[in-house]
């Protein structure tokens, strides 16, 4: 298994080089990104000649904070939640305690060696990537209390929490708490290329992060798209309903093809197979890209197909490949 396909999703150029075909030939199910993206309105052209205005960045953060249910002073925009996680690792300078099966950046961002008795950053994805597991609010708050008592932090990565607002504990972020929440724009809104995310936490921490980022952390398009999308309540409601229906249809296909799958987040499902590498390659030979994992030879993640035709294509490919790998 080549590293580009096990570290992150996407990277169709690597898939083409290894398995053939042009990028347009491929069905990319390797990510957990909404295939039915939010679309910017046609009104209001962006002025690419001007530097982003600080007032528009402040408006984005106010709009996003309202959406997240947090005070705007506790909300900071970053150029993607992945970049935010890495910056937090640099600022906190504490060893991390990620989940055993987790987003690879959680391990890399908080890789500082641990000393006996040293405070830690407990890092939890909720919903978790790649298994889609959810931790209820009260157990999360119990972890927060334990971390605070030990002088550490709880960092909850809510990159996929937009699908159901009840999953989020963003409203628990406060000045006096050692709680950090990260959010991602690109996954739920389907615009991963915009590179927009948020860090929610105590203002003193955000001040350090803002200084680290410099004067212009985001491009004008990220600011405009984020401001408009977070305010688009009708689209958000439709997307939430449609994603869960689409996930049920994906579940039916995976079950029919003998794949045991799990996950609460509708943007992806994690399948368990005897040999994930075999099934990954069998699907890739048919120009369907999924996501395997280094060190987990029985796990293969499937992103959400974006149409009935795409789902039918996956169904047919699984029939050819053999669902048990």
C-alpha positions as CSV (number, residue, x, y, z in Angstrom):
1,X,0.0,0.0,0.0
2,X,1.5,3.3,-1.0
3,X,1.6,6.1,1.7
4,X,-0.5,8.7,-0.2
5,X,-3.6,6.6,0.0
6,X,-3.3,5.7,3.7
7,X,-2.4,9.1,5.2
8,X,-5.2,11.3,3.9
9,X,-8.0,10.9,1.4
10,X,-8.0,12.4,-2.1
11,X,-4.8,12.6,-4.1
12,X,-6.3,11.4,-7.4
13,X,-3.1,12.1,-9.3
14,X,-1.4,9.4,-7.3
15,X,-4.3,7.0,-8.0
16,X,-4.1,7.7,-11.7
17,X,-0.4,7.2,-11.7
18,X,-0.8,3.8,-10.0
19,X,-4.0,2.4,-11.4
20,X,-4.5,4.4,-14.7
21,X,-7.3,6.6,-16.1
22,X,-7.8,10.3,-16.0
23,X,-9.1,12.1,-12.9
24,X,-12.5,12.5,-14.6
25,X,-12.8,8.7,-14.8
26,X,-12.6,8.3,-11.0
27,X,-15.2,8.1,-8.4
28,X,-13.5,9.5,-5.3
29,X,-15.0,8.0,-2.1
30,X,-11.7,8.4,-0.1
31,X,-12.8,11.5,1.8
32,X,-15.6,12.5,4.2
33,X,-16.7,15.5,2.2
34,X,-20.3,16.4,1.3
35,X,-20.6,15.5,-2.4
36,X,-23.5,18.0,-2.8
37,X,-21.7,21.2,-2.0
38,X,-23.1,24.6,-1.0
39,X,-23.0,26.9,-4.0
40,X,-22.0,30.6,-3.7
41,X,-24.5,33.1,-5.0
42,X,-23.7,34.8,-8.3
43,X,-24.0,38.3,-6.9
44,X,-21.0,40.3,-5.7
45,X,-17.7,39.8,-7.4
46,X,-14.6,39.3,-5.4
47,X,-11.9,41.9,-5.7
48,X,-8.7,39.8,-6.0
49,X,-6.5,43.0,-6.2
50,X,-7.2,44.0,-2.6
51,X,-6.0,42.5,0.6
52,X,-8.7,40.9,2.7
53,X,-10.2,43.6,5.0
54,X,-10.0,42.9,8.7
55,X,-13.7,43.9,9.1
56,X,-14.8,41.1,6.8
57,X,-12.8,38.6,8.8
58,X,-14.4,39.8,12.0
59,X,-17.9,39.5,10.3
60,X,-17.1,35.9,9.3
61,X,-16.1,35.0,12.9
62,X,-19.2,36.6,14.3
63,X,-21.4,34.7,11.8
64,X,-19.7,31.4,12.5
65,X,-19.8,32.0,16.2
66,X,-23.6,32.5,16.1
67,X,-23.9,29.2,14.1
68,X,-21.6,27.3,16.6
69,X,-23.4,28.8,19.6
70,X,-20.3,30.4,21.1
71,X,-19.3,34.0,22.0
72,X,-17.5,35.6,19.0
73,X,-14.6,36.5,21.3
74,X,-14.0,32.7,21.6
75,X,-14.0,32.0,17.9
76,X,-11.0,32.3,15.6
77,X,-10.9,31.5,11.8
78,X,-8.0,29.4,10.6
79,X,-7.0,28.3,7.1
80,X,-8.4,24.8,7.6
81,X,-9.0,22.9,10.8
82,X,-5.9,20.7,10.0
83,X,-3.7,23.8,10.1
84,X,-5.4,24.9,13.3
85,X,-4.7,21.6,15.0
86,X,-1.0,21.8,14.1
87,X,-0.8,25.4,15.3
88,X,-2.3,24.4,18.6
89,X,0.3,21.7,19.0
90,X,3.0,24.3,18.6
91,X,1.4,26.7,21.0
92,X,0.4,24.3,23.8
93,X,3.7,22.4,23.7
94,X,2.1,19.5,25.6
95,X,2.0,15.8,24.8
96,X,-1.2,14.6,23.3
97,X,-3.4,11.6,24.1
98,X,-5.4,10.8,20.9
99,X,-7.8,8.0,20.5
100,X,-6.3,4.6,19.3
101,X,-8.1,4.9,16.0
102,X,-8.0,8.6,14.9
103,X,-7.3,11.3,12.4
104,X,-3.6,11.1,11.6
105,X,-3.0,14.8,12.3
106,X,-4.1,14.3,15.9
107,X,-1.0,12.1,16.4
108,X,1.3,14.3,14.5
109,X,0.3,17.7,16.0
110,X,0.7,16.5,19.6
111,X,3.7,14.2,19.2
112,X,5.7,15.9,22.0
113,X,7.3,13.2,24.3
114,X,5.5,12.8,27.6
115,X,7.2,13.3,30.9
116,X,6.0,11.6,34.1
117,X,3.2,13.7,35.7
118,X,3.2,16.3,32.9
119,X,-0.2,17.7,31.8
120,X,-1.6,16.4,28.5
121,X,-3.9,17.4,25.7
122,X,-6.6,14.8,25.4
123,X,-7.7,14.8,21.7
124,X,-11.1,13.4,20.8
125,X,-12.8,13.4,17.4
126,X,-16.5,13.7,17.8
127,X,-17.8,12.2,15.6
128,X,-14.5,10.4,15.3
129,X,-12.6,9.9,12.1
130,X,-12.5,7.3,10.7
131,X,-15.0,5.1,12.6
132,X,-17.7,7.8,13.0
133,X,-18.1,7.0,16.7
134,X,-19.8,9.5,19.0
135,X,-19.1,10.4,22.6
136,X,-22.1,11.9,24.5
137,X,-21.9,15.3,26.1
138,X,-21.8,14.1,29.8
139,X,-18.8,11.7,29.3
140,X,-17.0,14.5,27.4
141,X,-17.5,16.9,30.3
142,X,-16.2,14.3,32.7
143,X,-13.1,14.0,30.6
144,X,-12.8,17.8,30.7
145,X,-13.0,17.9,34.5
146,X,-10.3,15.3,34.8
147,X,-8.0,17.2,32.3
148,X,-8.6,20.5,34.1
149,X,-7.8,18.9,37.5
150,X,-4.5,17.7,36.1
151,X,-3.6,21.0,34.4
152,X,-4.2,19.7,30.9
153,X,-6.6,20.4,28.1
154,X,-9.5,18.7,26.3
155,X,-9.5,19.3,22.5
156,X,-12.6,18.1,20.7
157,X,-12.3,17.9,16.9
158,X,-15.8,18.5,15.6
159,X,-14.9,18.5,11.9
160,X,-18.0,16.4,11.2
161,X,-20.4,17.8,13.8
162,X,-22.3,20.0,11.4
163,X,-24.4,17.1,10.4
164,X,-26.2,17.2,13.7
165,X,-25.9,20.2,16.0
166,X,-26.8,18.1,19.0
167,X,-23.4,16.4,18.7
168,X,-21.5,19.6,19.5
169,X,-20.2,20.9,22.8
170,X,-19.1,24.2,21.3
171,X,-21.5,26.0,23.7
172,X,-19.4,24.7,26.6
173,X,-16.3,26.7,25.5
174,X,-15.7,29.5,28.0
175,X,-12.9,31.7,29.3
176,X,-12.4,29.7,32.5
177,X,-12.4,26.3,30.9
178,X,-9.5,24.3,29.4
179,X,-11.6,23.3,26.5
180,X,-10.8,23.7,22.8
181,X,-13.1,22.8,19.9
182,X,-12.0,22.8,16.3
183,X,-14.5,23.0,13.4
184,X,-14.2,22.5,9.7
185,X,-16.0,24.3,6.9
186,X,-15.1,22.2,4.0
187,X,-16.6,18.8,5.0
188,X,-20.2,19.6,5.6
189,X,-20.4,22.4,3.1
190,X,-18.5,20.4,0.6
191,X,-15.9,23.0,-0.3
192,X,-12.7,21.5,1.1
193,X,-10.6,23.5,-1.4
194,X,-11.6,26.8,0.4
195,X,-9.4,25.8,3.3
196,X,-11.4,27.2,6.2
197,X,-11.8,26.1,9.8
198,X,-12.2,27.5,13.3
199,X,-10.7,27.2,16.7
200,X,-13.0,27.8,19.6
201,X,-11.3,28.4,23.0
202,X,-10.3,30.9,25.7
203,X,-9.4,34.3,24.3
204,X,-5.9,34.3,25.6
205,X,-5.1,31.1,23.6
206,X,-6.8,32.6,20.5
207,X,-4.7,35.7,20.8
208,X,-1.5,33.7,20.6
209,X,-2.9,31.7,17.7
210,X,-3.9,34.9,15.9
211,X,-0.4,36.4,16.3
212,X,1.1,33.2,14.9
213,X,-1.2,33.4,11.8
214,X,-0.3,36.9,10.9
215,X,-2.4,39.7,9.4
216,X,-4.1,37.8,6.5
217,X,-4.8,34.2,7.5
218,X,-7.6,33.7,4.9
219,X,-8.1,34.6,1.3
220,X,-11.1,36.8,0.3
221,X,-13.0,33.8,-1.1
222,X,-12.8,31.8,2.1
223,X,-14.1,34.9,4.1
224,X,-17.0,35.5,1.6
225,X,-18.0,31.9,1.2
226,X,-17.9,31.1,4.9
227,X,-19.9,34.2,5.9
228,X,-22.6,33.5,3.4
229,X,-22.8,29.7,3.9
230,X,-23.0,29.8,7.7
231,X,-25.9,32.3,7.4
232,X,-27.7,30.1,4.8
233,X,-30.2,28.4,7.2
234,X,-32.4,26.8,4.5
235,X,-29.5,25.1,2.7
236,X,-28.1,23.8,6.1
237,X,-31.5,22.3,7.0
238,X,-31.9,20.6,3.6
239,X,-28.3,19.3,3.7
240,X,-28.7,17.7,7.1
241,X,-31.8,15.9,6.1
242,X,-30.5,14.8,2.7
243,X,-27.2,13.5,4.1
244,X,-28.8,11.0,6.5
245,X,-31.1,9.7,3.7
246,X,-28.1,9.2,1.4
247,X,-26.2,7.5,4.2
248,X,-29.0,5.0,4.6
249,X,-28.8,4.2,0.9
250,X,-25.1,3.6,1.2
251,X,-25.7,1.4,4.2
252,X,-28.1,-0.7,2.2
253,X,-25.5,-1.3,-0.6
254,X,-22.7,-2.2,1.8
255,X,-25.0,-4.6,3.7
256,X,-26.2,-6.2,0.5
257,X,-22.6,-6.8,-0.6
258,X,-21.7,-8.4,2.8
259,X,-19.7,-5.5,4.3
260,X,-20.0,-4.9,8.0
261,X,-19.9,-1.1,8.4
262,X,-20.2,1.4,11.2
263,X,-20.4,5.1,11.8
264,X,-22.9,7.7,13.1
265,X,-21.6,10.5,10.7
266,X,-23.5,10.3,7.4
267,X,-20.5,11.6,5.4
268,X,-18.7,8.2,5.5
269,X,-18.9,4.6,6.7
270,X,-16.0,2.4,7.9
271,X,-16.1,-1.1,6.6
272,X,-14.5,-4.2,8.1
273,X,-13.2,-6.8,5.6
274,X,-10.8,-9.7,5.8
275,X,-8.3,-7.9,3.5
276,X,-8.8,-4.2,3.0
277,X,-5.8,-3.8,0.8
278,X,-7.2,-6.4,-1.7
279,X,-10.6,-4.7,-1.8
280,X,-9.0,-1.2,-2.1
281,X,-7.0,-2.4,-5.1
282,X,-9.9,-4.3,-6.7
283,X,-12.1,-1.1,-6.5
284,X,-9.2,1.1,-7.7
285,X,-8.8,-1.1,-10.8
286,X,-12.3,0.1,-11.5
287,X,-11.4,3.7,-10.8
288,X,-13.1,3.9,-7.5
289,X,-10.9,5.4,-4.7
290,X,-11.6,4.4,-1.1
291,X,-9.5,4.9,2.1
292,X,-7.4,2.2,3.7
293,X,-5.4,2.7,6.9
294,X,-1.8,1.9,7.8
295,X,-1.7,-0.6,10.7
296,X,-5.4,-1.6,10.2
297,X,-5.5,-4.3,7.5
298,X,-9.2,-5.0,7.9
299,X,-10.6,-1.4,7.7
300,X,-11.7,0.5,4.6
301,X,-13.6,3.8,4.7
302,X,-16.2,4.7,2.1
303,X,-17.2,8.3,1.5
304,X,-20.8,9.2,0.5
305,X,-21.6,8.8,-3.2
306,X,-23.0,12.0,-4.6
307,X,-25.8,10.6,-6.8
308,X,-27.9,7.5,-7.5
309,X,-25.6,6.8,-10.5
310,X,-22.5,7.0,-8.3
311,X,-24.0,4.7,-5.7
312,X,-25.0,2.2,-8.4
313,X,-21.5,2.3,-9.8
314,X,-20.1,1.4,-6.3
315,X,-22.7,-1.4,-6.0
316,X,-21.6,-2.9,-9.3
317,X,-17.9,-2.6,-8.5
318,X,-18.3,-4.3,-5.1
319,X,-20.1,-7.1,-6.9
320,X,-17.1,-7.6,-9.2
321,X,-14.5,-7.1,-6.5
322,X,-16.1,-9.3,-3.9
323,X,-17.3,-7.6,-0.8
324,X,-15.1,-9.7,1.6
325,X,-11.9,-8.5,-0.1
